[in-house]
Amino acid sequence: YYNSYPVLVLRDFELEDIQNLYDLLRPSGVILSGRRFSEDDLAYLQELSDSLRICFGLALPVGDQDMLREQLDLANDFVIKSKARGLFYTTDGGVPPDIPMETIHSMMDKISTGF
């Protein structure tokens, strides 16, 4: 009757268990919070996204500016290089009120331009 697209928010979830979770709950998307991704992780998520037709939220650690830059650079480079679809960026929790606006603007520029 209604079109609904459930998205699960998971914390510290093992990537290898996503297939089982999908088989059980059939979510439209999964946000993976509390993880720091490697390029291999992103490639695996891209394969799952293509085969299961779901999207994955890459939770960026906005509270740690060094880790934020590292993870954003890694994810953005992967998305640009592989023309990845089915991945989106989100925050790993609330945005700290004291985060410098320059950081937010820099992050938005990087995402929109790829540089």
C-alpha positions, 0 to 999 in steps of 0.5 A: 500500500505504501512505498517505504524504503527502510534504512538500518543504522548499525554500529560496529557491524561486521561487513561479512554479516550484511548478506545474512542481515539482508536475507532476513530483513531486506532493507533498502539501505544500511548506514554503517556507523562506528567503522573506519573503511579501507579501500577493500571495504568500499569495494566489497560494499560496492559489490554488495550494493550492485548485487543486492540493489541496496545503498550504503551510508558511509558514516564520516567521523565529523568529531575527529577532523584528522580522521574525517579528512582521511576517511573522506579522502579515501571514500571520495577517491574510491567513488571517483575512481570506480564511478561507484553508485549505491554509496552515500555520505552521512555523519557518524552521530551528531555534528559537534556544535564547535566544529569550524565552519571551514571544515564543513565547507571544505568537506562539502567542496570536496564532495561536490568537486572531487578535490 
